[in-house]
Amino acid sequence: MLLIQWRPSLNFTQFYQESALSERSISTLSDTAGTISIASILSEDSPAAAPTGRLLRRFESTSSEYSGAKLEISYIDPRTNPRLAGQMAAHGAPGTGLLLRQAGRHVFIPEEALLDANNRFSPADAEEA
């Protein structure tokens, strides 16, 4: 399954409200083969950092429970590691946010898409991203 098809299944609202992944997300992880690299390129003090980290850990835990996608997750703080954050631009991350890569394809979700107008983590906005 292509990363582009996998991305819409990121169910931020479901995770945020219930600390569980939706059946659709679980099914997609089960049906996806290969490795998906996810880089969280967020400053530690970003309002999106902690909830996004929890979400990614839940995806990682769920993917290990089911055969299918193997997730490789990295956390990069652009303030403490600007060089590595800058290198992510070569892989499709023009700024802060989430970079998902699989089989030569990539999807970038900017930090702004994870936050609402008040600069707070917004699961509804993140899900639409």
Disulfide bonds with the S-S distance in Angstrom:
none
